[in-house]
Amino acid sequence: MENLLFINACVRGERSRTLKLARRFLEGYQKAHPDTVITQRDLCAQRLQPQYPEVLAERDELWAAGKLDQPMFEPAREFAAADKIVVAAPFWDLCFPAVLKIYLERISVTDVTFGYDDQGAMVGLCRASKLLYVVTRGGNYAGTDLEMGTPMLRALCAMYGIPELITLATEGLDDVRQDKQALLDAALLRADALAGEF
Ligand SMILES: Cc1cc2nc3c(=O)[nH]c(=O)nc-3n(C[C@H](O)[C@H](O)[C@H](O)COP(=O)(O)O)c2cc1C
């Protein structure tokens, strides 16, 4: 049975347009793939600690002892085992909210989500074939050097061994000249179409 992991970094909760877009995709995906088990991790509810010195020290100690089965590494194990992954995060300060960065730091565990081969080359250990990044932006940044969310996640997908990153984005939502509802409605239709293909 396929399992899809949904990482929800939509800090504004029910007011989030990114979450609305992600949920629309997930509803369509579930309809198209009724057997898929979708597991949500709400990062604002989960509140993983940043890697402050004591957190990192505990992590280093457990890792050095080979205790990769400890709860500390559960998010990384879950991420590594997912067949498909959806990450929903608003565009903040040209990238994404810190809660997502904290999560990514916590799941980037050597010998769980990535490792190294005999030659010292990095090898991805994640099972997922695809990662979908759902994002809404206030301004227009797609395809510019200022948009740092997609490149960051693309690089991490390479590290994790996830072959495909797809970005579902809508932008200009805080531009007063734009019809916000029309932009969002168009994105929701793109989410419907993608749900059948992803
Ligand atoms: C803390 C914060 C930082 C933001 N930074 C940017 C930014 O750098 N560029 C941009 O275009 N929009 C920025 N925005 C606007 C959001 O990207 C936009 O409103 C988005 O649709 C919010 O998504 P949400 O409705 O899912 O929360 C920012 C919003 C917040 C709250």
The ligand as a Gaussian input file, in Angstrom:
#p B3LYP/6-31G(d) Opt

LIG

0 1
 C        6.595000      36.514000       7.568000
 C        6.185000      36.670000       6.125000
 C        7.169000      36.821000       5.155000
 C        6.811000      36.959000       3.809000
 N        7.789000      37.111000       2.864000
 C        7.449000      37.256000       1.564000
 C        8.430000      37.407000       0.558000
 O        9.638000      37.437000       0.811000
 N        8.034000      37.547000      -0.731000
 C        6.702000      37.508000      -1.083000
 O        6.409000      37.590000      -2.271000
 N        5.753000      37.342000      -0.152000
 C        6.082000      37.225000       1.150000
 N        5.113000      37.057000       2.099000
 C        3.705000      36.980000       1.656000
 C        3.266000      35.529000       1.538000
 O        4.133000      34.784000       0.718000
 C        1.870000      35.414000       0.939000
 O        0.946000      36.234000       1.614000
 C        1.418000      33.967000       0.956000
 O        0.287000      33.796000       0.140000
 C        1.094000      33.534000       2.392000
 O        0.658000      32.217000       2.371000
 P       -0.434000      31.639000       3.402000
 O       -1.758000      32.290000       3.038000
 O       -0.418000      30.202000       3.133000
 O        0.032000      32.010000       4.766000
 C        5.448000      36.943000       3.438000
 C        4.463000      36.787000       4.438000
 C        4.820000      36.661000       5.762000
 C        3.744000      36.506000       6.814000

